[in-house]
Amino acid sequence: MRRRYLAIAAATLLAEVGIARFCAAGTFVRGSLGDVLAVFFLYFLVRGLFTKAGPRLAAAVSIGTGVALELLQGVHFADRLGLPRGSLLSIALGNTFSVADLAMYAVGGLVALALDRCALGRRSAAGAG
């Protein structure tokens, strides 16, 4: 486990909860920024839990997960499962497809990858030698 990555994931999750709790639905912060942070969170969770997962794999997994969930929203997967509207799982899966969300997932993954390589990568290299 990499504690530094998990700490970033935990802070991102707290930000996501705050956005969900305090920002109105349909706003840029809750919609677009929330999508960016969701993939950002997944990236650092993957890097923290799976020590052999490199940056590119973590980016691919996190962006791919976001895209897969968005495609499931396009077929109203939560409704097909019979999940009650407003339930935690229904909210997590979502129910509205948006091409713009796909772009936000890519932004989140690329920002996480850049932060990892530029800021965290330097710190690891400096500590190693």
C-alpha positions as CSV (number, residue, x, y, z in Angstrom):
1,M,0.0,0.0,0.0
2,R,1.1,3.5,-0.7
3,R,-0.1,5.8,2.0
4,R,0.6,9.0,0.0
5,Y,-1.7,7.9,-2.8
6,L,-4.4,6.7,-0.4
7,A,-4.3,10.0,1.4
8,I,-4.9,11.9,-1.9
9,A,-7.7,9.5,-2.6
10,A,-9.3,10.0,0.8
11,A,-9.1,13.8,0.5
12,T,-10.6,13.6,-3.0
13,L,-13.4,11.4,-1.7
14,L,-14.1,14.0,1.1
15,A,-14.3,16.7,-1.6
16,E,-16.7,14.6,-3.6
17,V,-19.0,14.1,-0.6
18,G,-18.9,17.8,0.1
19,I,-19.8,18.6,-3.5
20,A,-22.7,16.0,-3.4
21,R,-23.9,17.4,-0.1
22,F,-23.6,21.1,-0.6
23,C,-23.7,21.9,-4.4
24,A,-27.0,22.0,-6.3
25,A,-27.5,19.4,-9.0
26,G,-26.9,20.7,-12.5
27,T,-24.1,23.1,-11.5
28,F,-20.7,23.0,-13.1
29,V,-19.1,22.0,-9.8
30,R,-21.4,19.1,-9.1
31,G,-21.6,17.9,-12.7
32,S,-18.3,18.5,-14.5
33,L,-15.9,19.0,-11.6
34,G,-17.5,16.0,-9.8
35,D,-16.8,13.8,-12.8
36,V,-13.2,15.0,-13.0
37,L,-12.7,14.3,-9.3
38,A,-14.4,10.8,-9.5
39,V,-11.8,9.6,-11.9
40,F,-9.0,11.4,-10.0
41,F,-10.2,9.5,-6.9
42,L,-10.2,6.2,-8.7
43,Y,-6.7,6.8,-10.1
44,F,-5.2,7.5,-6.7
45,L,-7.1,4.6,-5.1
46,V,-5.7,2.2,-7.7
47,R,-2.2,3.5,-7.3
48,G,-2.5,3.3,-3.5
49,L,-4.0,-0.2,-3.3
50,F,-2.2,-1.9,-6.1
51,T,1.5,-1.2,-5.8
52,K,2.4,-2.8,-9.1
53,A,-0.1,-0.7,-11.0
54,G,1.9,1.9,-12.9
55,P,0.6,5.4,-13.8
56,R,-0.6,4.5,-17.3
57,L,-2.5,1.4,-16.1
58,A,-4.1,3.4,-13.3
59,A,-5.1,6.1,-15.8
60,A,-6.6,3.5,-18.1
61,V,-8.5,1.7,-15.4
62,S,-9.9,4.9,-13.9
63,I,-10.9,6.5,-17.2
64,G,-12.2,3.2,-18.5
65,T,-14.3,2.8,-15.3
66,G,-15.8,6.2,-15.8
67,V,-16.6,5.5,-19.5
68,A,-18.1,2.2,-18.7
69,L,-20.4,3.7,-16.0
70,E,-21.4,6.5,-18.4
71,L,-22.3,4.0,-21.1
72,L,-24.4,2.1,-18.5
73,Q,-26.2,5.4,-17.8
74,G,-27.0,5.5,-21.5
75,V,-29.1,2.3,-21.2
76,H,-30.5,3.4,-17.8
77,F,-28.8,0.5,-16.1
78,A,-29.9,1.6,-12.6
79,D,-33.5,1.5,-13.7
80,R,-33.1,-1.9,-15.3
81,L,-31.7,-3.2,-12.0
82,G,-34.9,-1.9,-10.3
83,L,-32.9,0.3,-8.0
84,P,-35.1,2.9,-6.2
85,R,-34.4,6.5,-7.4
86,G,-32.4,8.3,-4.9
87,S,-30.8,5.2,-3.4
88,L,-27.0,5.3,-2.8
89,L,-26.3,2.8,-5.6
90,S,-28.7,4.5,-8.0
91,I,-27.0,7.8,-7.4
92,A,-23.5,6.2,-7.8
93,L,-24.5,4.6,-11.1
94,G,-26.3,7.6,-12.4
95,N,-29.0,7.6,-15.0
96,T,-28.2,10.3,-17.5
97,F,-25.7,9.8,-20.4
98,S,-23.7,12.8,-21.5
99,V,-20.9,13.0,-24.0
100,A,-19.4,15.9,-22.0
101,D,-19.0,13.6,-19.0
102,L,-16.8,11.4,-21.1
103,A,-14.5,14.3,-21.7
104,M,-14.5,15.1,-17.9
105,Y,-13.4,11.6,-17.2
106,A,-10.5,11.9,-19.6
107,V,-9.5,15.3,-17.9
108,G,-9.6,13.7,-14.5
109,G,-7.4,10.8,-15.5
110,L,-4.9,13.0,-17.3
111,V,-4.7,15.5,-14.4
112,A,-4.1,12.6,-12.0
113,L,-1.5,11.2,-14.3
114,A,0.2,14.5,-14.7
115,L,0.2,15.2,-10.9
116,D,1.6,11.7,-10.3
117,R,4.4,12.0,-12.8
118,C,5.3,15.6,-12.2
119,A,4.9,16.1,-8.4
120,L,4.8,12.7,-6.8
121,G,7.2,11.1,-9.2
122,R,9.9,13.7,-8.5
123,R,9.4,13.2,-4.8
124,S,9.9,9.5,-5.1
125,A,13.0,9.9,-7.3
126,A,14.5,12.4,-4.8
127,G,13.9,10.1,-1.9
128,A,15.3,7.1,-3.7
129,G,18.8,8.4,-4.2
